[in-house]
Amino acid sequence: MDGRTFKGILQNESMAVIRGREFLIQHSGEGVISQLKKCKRSTVNQTACLPECVCEDSFNNTYSCLRSIDTSLGNTVYCEFADTLAFVEMYDLTKDPFQLENIAKSTSHDKLLKYHNSLLQMTACKGSKC
């Protein structure tokens, strides 16, 4: 939040402090080349595999998201995954706070382009100008 404290938000105080803001959310998948050799369902690039052959992460779980709160982009979260599918997720958090309905495919190309460009700007931004 550009040097602003999260304390009030974490203590369930007013959301007014963050209205009209955009945040960058990123995660890099941790995948590894070899994992459980005993596990027939385990594939390359997975990590954190439990003995039951359930894996929690992989390289294709790398994403960047733009979280907008009451901005010109609305109350949304827009995510792009770094995978071979160019997978995109978008949720209107006012209508769908639990992120159950991905609206990316039903959103206009022009609107998706605005989110994409904002995400690129946010990803490239560094230092006090962000």
C-alpha positions as CSV (number, residue, x, y, z in Angstrom):
1,M,0.0,0.0,0.0
2,D,2.8,2.4,-0.8
3,G,4.1,2.6,2.8
4,R,0.6,2.8,4.4
5,T,-0.1,0.5,7.3
6,F,-2.4,-2.5,7.1
7,K,-3.0,-2.5,10.8
8,G,-6.5,-1.0,10.6
9,I,-7.6,-3.3,7.9
10,L,-6.3,-6.3,9.8
11,Q,-8.1,-5.2,12.9
12,N,-11.4,-4.9,10.9
13,E,-11.5,-1.1,11.0
14,S,-13.0,0.9,8.2
15,M,-12.1,0.0,4.6
16,A,-12.2,3.8,3.8
17,V,-8.4,3.9,4.1
18,I,-8.0,1.8,1.0
19,R,-10.9,2.8,-1.2
20,G,-9.9,4.0,-4.7
21,R,-6.7,1.9,-4.7
22,E,-5.1,-0.8,-6.8
23,F,-2.8,-3.5,-5.5
24,L,-0.5,-5.9,-7.1
25,I,-0.7,-9.5,-6.0
26,Q,1.9,-12.0,-7.2
27,H,2.8,-15.6,-6.6
28,S,5.6,-17.7,-8.2
29,G,5.0,-21.4,-8.4
30,E,7.7,-23.4,-6.8
31,G,7.7,-26.6,-9.0
32,V,10.7,-28.9,-8.9
33,I,12.1,-31.2,-11.6
34,S,11.6,-34.4,-9.6
35,Q,9.2,-35.2,-6.9
36,L,7.8,-38.3,-5.4
37,K,8.9,-41.2,-7.7
38,K,6.5,-43.6,-5.9
39,C,3.6,-41.4,-6.9
40,K,2.3,-42.3,-10.3
41,R,0.0,-39.2,-10.5
42,S,2.9,-36.9,-9.7
43,T,4.2,-35.1,-12.8
44,V,7.2,-32.9,-13.5
45,N,7.4,-29.5,-11.9
46,Q,5.3,-30.2,-8.9
47,T,6.2,-29.5,-5.3
48,A,4.9,-30.0,-1.7
49,C,3.5,-33.4,-2.6
50,L,2.0,-35.2,0.4
51,P,2.4,-39.0,0.9
52,E,-1.1,-39.4,-0.5
53,C,0.2,-38.0,-3.9
54,V,-1.6,-34.7,-3.5
55,C,0.6,-31.8,-4.8
56,E,0.1,-28.2,-3.7
57,D,2.1,-26.2,-6.2
58,S,3.7,-26.2,-9.6
59,F,5.4,-23.9,-12.0
60,N,2.1,-23.1,-13.8
61,N,0.8,-21.7,-10.5
62,T,2.7,-18.5,-11.2
63,Y,0.4,-15.5,-11.5
64,S,0.0,-11.7,-11.2
65,C,-3.2,-10.1,-10.1
66,L,-4.5,-6.6,-10.0
67,R,-6.9,-5.9,-7.1
68,S,-9.0,-2.8,-7.6
69,I,-11.1,-1.3,-4.9
70,D,-13.7,1.3,-5.9
71,T,-11.6,2.6,-8.8
72,S,-12.5,3.2,-12.4
73,L,-12.0,-0.5,-12.8
74,G,-14.6,-1.3,-10.1
75,N,-14.3,-3.7,-7.2
76,T,-12.5,-6.4,-8.9
77,V,-9.6,-8.8,-9.1
78,Y,-8.0,-9.6,-12.4
79,C,-5.3,-12.3,-12.7
80,E,-3.0,-13.5,-15.5
81,F,-1.3,-16.9,-15.1
82,A,2.2,-17.5,-16.5
83,D,1.4,-20.7,-18.3
84,T,1.1,-22.0,-21.8
85,L,-2.6,-21.4,-21.9
86,A,-2.5,-17.7,-21.1
87,F,-5.2,-18.3,-18.5
88,V,-7.0,-15.3,-17.1
89,E,-9.3,-14.9,-14.2
90,M,-11.5,-12.0,-13.3
91,Y,-14.1,-11.5,-10.5
92,D,-16.5,-8.8,-9.6
93,L,-16.1,-8.9,-5.9
94,T,-19.2,-6.8,-5.2
95,K,-21.4,-9.4,-6.9
96,D,-19.2,-12.4,-6.2
97,P,-17.1,-11.9,-3.0
98,F,-16.1,-15.6,-2.9
99,Q,-14.7,-15.6,-6.4
100,L,-16.9,-18.5,-7.7
101,E,-17.7,-17.1,-11.2
102,N,-14.8,-16.3,-13.5
103,I,-16.2,-13.5,-15.7
104,A,-13.1,-13.1,-17.9
105,K,-14.7,-14.8,-20.9
106,S,-17.8,-12.7,-20.7
107,T,-16.0,-9.4,-20.3
108,S,-15.4,-7.2,-23.3
109,H,-12.0,-7.3,-25.0
110,D,-11.6,-3.5,-24.5
111,K,-12.2,-3.8,-20.7
112,L,-9.9,-6.8,-20.4
113,L,-7.2,-4.7,-22.2
114,K,-7.6,-2.0,-19.6
115,Y,-7.0,-4.5,-16.8
116,H,-4.1,-6.1,-18.7
117,N,-2.4,-2.7,-19.3
118,S,-2.9,-1.6,-15.6
119,L,-1.5,-5.0,-14.5
120,L,1.6,-4.5,-16.7
121,Q,2.1,-1.0,-15.4
122,M,1.8,-2.2,-11.8
123,T,4.2,-5.1,-12.4
124,A,6.8,-2.8,-13.9
125,C,6.5,-0.1,-11.3
126,K,9.3,0.2,-8.7
127,G,10.2,2.7,-6.0
128,S,8.5,5.8,-4.6
129,K,6.6,6.6,-7.9
130,C,4.3,3.6,-7.5
